[in-house]
Amino acid sequence: MTSIIEAAAERRAARARAEAEAAAVLARAGATAAAPEPVATGPEPRSAAPLVQLLGGSAEERARWDAFVQRSPSATFFHRAGWQRVIEQAFGHKTWFFYVEEQGEITGVLPLARIRSRLFGHSLISLPFCVYGGVAAETEAARKLLDAAAEELAASLNVGHLEHHNFTPAHEGDPQWLGKDLYYTFRKAIVADDETNMNAIPRKQRAMVRKGIKLELRGEVDDNVERFFTAYANSVHRLGTPVFSKKYFALLKEEFGSDCEVRVILQGEQLVAGVLSFFFRDEVLPYYGGGMPIARDVAGNDFMYWNLMQASAASGYRLFDFGRSKKGTGAYDFKKNWGFTAQPLPYEYRLFASSELPDVNPLNPKYQLFIKMWQKMPLALANLLGPHIVKDLG
């Protein structure tokens, strides 16, 4: 690896050694004293120049990272440190979570993960399986350093391309960074009043919500992913899409705790639909959802999102982020029909070993036969094979 990354790795190794030595001292002290005094490792010397660091495993360091994410306007839920553990343990991908430290304060972060696949190519992404990502920085110096670290890492790994899931443009006018008109997000303000939120839904979709209410659908919050996974797996199978593993969803719930909600929709005791959502600042983000075959007949999906919106608004959340969809898909049309405005996502790609932009998405004609075959596959087999494929889609 090159200079920025080598230096960051050396500093991380030094921190790890200091933490291990402190732990050993505490362990020895604990063997001889009932209440040993805490052993301080001492702060890292503060440099006047900003430094690129690699996130380590200490709770204190990760808390500092998350505190920056919470306060920085350019950061999102998908910049949180917990994604490192989720991506490594659920998918086995190697990660590099860079941050810049200036005078002892974090001023920028960039989470990255590598996907290396014979089927789908070799890429470095911020961040796979996340709708937002890229550099989140408070200073121009931090932004430039994180950009340089990412580019050095991409070159050293010889990836096909480097990919940033930006929410706002980061390299406008730079010919080295390419984009494409594919992904859109849908975000809308909500208020505490149910009637106001209901009336903001266009008439046709509002009628679907009222249908679900009339059919006595109801929502329940689960502390596990079992019922949600059943609804989700059934839904993506009908779409011909490989399923994520149940382990992945369980890790999300475990890692993000109360900021990750699992909600299911029932008619009587019959499972209709389920949605896994994230909460960040004043936003609610329904992220993974799906319905059983009955959902279409009872307006289960419309009621599910209304039920989530209603509960979130009552809890003080003021922005409903309907998430990312590809232009030209049913999900894109569904969200527009709910009265949400499509906002283009300026994802950016920088080519390294590849000569063209990646095109790994179900709209690509070369994947149509695969989709049709997957839809015909028994659900149990699809649930077994799906996680091995989807982990490399990013």
N, C-alpha and C positions, 0 to 999 in steps of 0.2 A: 504494500500500500504506500501511498505518497504522504507527504509531510503533514498535512492537517490531520489526517486520520491516524497516522502513526503517533503523533503527539497526543491526540485525544485518547488513544488506546493506552499509551504509557501512563497518562494521568489517572485513567480509570483503574489500571492495574495497581498503581501506588495507593489509591484510595482503598481498594479491596484488601491490600496487604495490611494497611493501617487498621481497617475494621476487623480483620482476622486476628491481628495481634491484640487489639483491645478486647475482643471476645475471649481470647485465651487467658489474658490477665484476669478478667472478671471470673472466668471459670475457676482459675487457681485460687482467687480470693474467696470465692464462694465455698470452696472446700475447707477453708480454715476460719471463716468468720460467718456469723449469723446474718449480718447485714453489711456487706462490703460497700465501700464508697464507690460511686460511679467512676469509671476510668475514662477520661476524655482523650480523644485522639488528636484534638487540636484542630483549628480551622485550617483549610488549605490556604497558603499564602495568597493574598489578593494581588492580582496583577493589574497594572494601569491599563494594559491593552486587553480587549475582549478576547476570550479563549473559547475554542470549541471543545466541548466535553461530550463523553459518551455516558448515557444514563446507566447507572449501576443498580444494584439490588437493594440498597439500604432504604428503609422506610422513610427516613428523613429526606433523602435526596428525591425520592419519588413524590413525596408530599410537596416539596418545593416546586417540582415540575408541574404538578396539578394545580398548585396555587397560581402559578403563572398562567396556565390555561384558563383558569376560572376568571382571571381579571383582564386578560388580553382581548381586545375587541376582534382581533384577527384570528383567534383560536376558536375551535369548535369542540364538540363532544368527542370527535374522532381524533383529537390531538391528545387525549388523556393517556397517561402512562400505562393504564391497565390494558390497553390494546397490545402492548408488547407481549405480555403473558398469554393473552388470548390467542394471538396469531401464532406464537411459538408452540403452544401446547395443543391447540386445536388442529393446526395444519402442518406443523413441523418446519415452517419457513424461518430462515435466519433474519434477524432484525438488527437495525442500527438506529437507536433513538438519540439523535444529536441535540445538544442545546448549547447556547452561547451564554457565558457568564461574564459580566462586567462589574468590577468592584464588588464581587460577592453576590450579585443579583442576577437572576436569569432574565435575559432580554429577548430570547428567541428560542423556538424549538422546531425540530423537523423529524418526525417519525418516518422511518423507511423500512421496507421489507423486500426481500428478494424472492421472486418466483422463478424456478428453473424447471421447465417442462418440455419434454420431447414433443408433446402435442401442441402446446400453446406458446412456446417460446421462452425466452430468458429476459426478465425485466426487473427493474428496481422501482418500487412504487411507494408513493406516500398518499394514501396507504391502502393496500389491498383490502377488499370487502368493506371499505368505508366510502361513503359518498363525498366526504370532504377531506381535505388534507393539505399537503404542501407546507411551505414555510409560514409559521406564525411568528412575527417579530415586532418588537417595539422600536427598534433602531435600524437605520439603514446599514450600519456596520454589522449587526447581527444577521440581517438578511443576506448580505453579501458573503459572509463567512459560511453560512449554512448552505447557500447555493454552491459555493466552491467545494465544500465537503461532499455534497451529494454528487457533483460532477466528477470529483476525483474517485469516489467510491465506484460510481458507475463504470468509469474507464478501467479501473483496476480489476473489476469483476468481469469485464468484457461483456456486459449485458447488451441485449439488442437495443433497449431503449430505457430511458429514465422518464417516469410519469408522475406528474403532480396533480392531485385531485383538488384543484383550487376552487374556492368559492368566488373569488374576485381575480381578475387578471394579474399576473405577477411579472410577465416578461413581454409586455406589449411592445411591438416594433422590433423585437430581437429575432432575426431570421433563423437563429439556431433552435428556437423553440417553436414547435408546430402545434396546431390545434385542429379540431374537427367539430362540426355541428351535429352532435349526437345526444348528449345528456342534458336534461333540464331538471330543475328542482321546482317545488311548489310550496310556497310559504304564505301564511295568511294570519293576520291578527285575530284573536278571539277575545271575548269579554266575559264578565262574570254572569251576564244575563242569558239564560237559555233561549228565550224567545228571539233575542237579537241574533244570536248565533244560528238559530234555526232559519230565520228569515234571510240570512246571508247565503244560504244554500239555494241554488236555482230550483225552480218549481218542480221539475221532473225528478231530480234526486231527492228533494224534500219529501215528495210523495213516497219514495222508496223507504226513506227513514220512518215515515209515519206508518207504512205498511208493517215494518218490523215491530214498531211499538204496538200496533193493533194486534199482531200475532203473539204478543206477550213474550217477546225475546227479552233476555236480561243478560247483564254482564257480571262476571265474577273475576276476582283477582286471585291467581294461584301463586303459591310459593315455590312451585317447581314447573318444569317445562313439558310434562307428560301430555296433558290434553292439548296444549298448544301445538306440540310437535305432530300429533295425529292429524290435526286440521291442516297444518302447514304442508306436511308430506303428501297428503292427499291432493292438495291444490297444485303443488308444483309438478306432481306426476302427471296430472291432467294437461298441464301446459307443455310437457315434454322437457322439463328442466331438471338436471340432477339436483338431488337434495343435499343440504348441509347435514352434518352429523348431529345427533342429539347432544353429543358431548360439547359441541361448539356452543349451542344455546345454553346448556347448563353452565359452561364457563362464563358466558356473558352475565348470566344472572348472579353467579358467585362473585365475579370480579367487581361488578358495578352496583351490587346490592339494591338499595331502594331507588337508585337512579335507573334501574332496569326493571320494568314492570311486565308481567305476563298476565294478559287478560283473555278470558274465553267468553264466548257468547253461547247461551243455551236457550233451547225451547223446551220447557219442562226440565227433564234431565238429559235431553238429547243434545250432544255437541253439535254446534252449528259452525262456529268459526273461532279463530284465535289470532291475537296480535301481540308481538313483543315490541315494546316501546322504550325509548330512552328519554330521560329528563335532564335538561342542562340549562342552568340559569332560569329564565322564565319560559323556556321552550319545551314542548312535548314533540317527540319524533317517533311516530309509528314506523317501525323499521322492517320487521318481517311479519307477514300476515298470510292467512290462508283460510279457506273454508271447505267444509264437507260438501258433498253433492247437494244436500238439502239447502245450502246457503242461497243458491240461485232462486229457489222457489219462495223463500221467506225473506228476501232482501237482507240476508245475513251480513254481507260485507258493508253495505251502507249503514245498517244499524250499528255494526261494530265500531266504525269510525266515529259515528255520532256519540255512541256511548263513551268512547275514550275522550272525545272532545268535551263532552258534558262534564265528566268527572275531573278532567284536567283543569278546565275553566273554574270549576268550583274550588279547586285546590290552589288557585292563584296563578296558574300558567297563562301566559298572554300571547303566545305565538304557536301556531300549529304548523309543523313542518312535515308536509306529506311525503317528503323524500324525493329521490331521484327516479326518473323514468326516461326511457329512450323514446325519442320522437318517432311517431309512426306505430306505437304499440297500444294495446288496449289499456294498459295502466296509465299511459299518458292521457288518453282520451277520458278515462274515468275521473282523473283528478281535475281536468279542465271542466268536466261536467259538474263538479262540486263547486265551481266558481273560483277556483284557484288560477292565478296567472302563471303561465309557464315562464320560468326564468332560466336562460341558458347558463350552463356551467362551463366556465372557460378552462377545462382541463388542458394541460400542456404536456407535450412530449418532446424529448430531445433524443435524437437517434445516435447510437454509438455503433454497435456491430451490425445493426439492421439498416436496410436501405429504404424501408417504407414503414408507414404507420401501422400499428397493430389493428386488426379488425376481428377481434374475438367477441362476437355478440350474436344472439339468435337471429338477428335480421340478415346476417350474412347468408346468402343462398347455399353455400357449401355445407351449412349445418342443418338444412331442412330435412334431409333424409335421416340424420341422427335423431332429430326431434321426433319425427314420426315413429321411428323404431322404439324410442324411449317411452312414448305414450302407450305402446302396446305391451311393454314389459310388465310382468307381475309386480305389484307394489312392493312386496317384500324384497324382491331381487333389486328393484330400483333403489330402495332404501339402503341395501347392503353395498351396492356398487357406487351410488351417487357421490358419497363423500370423497372417494378416491379420485374422482374427476373434478368436482367443483372446487377442491382445494387449490387447483392450479389456474382457476379462471380469474381470480383477483377482482 
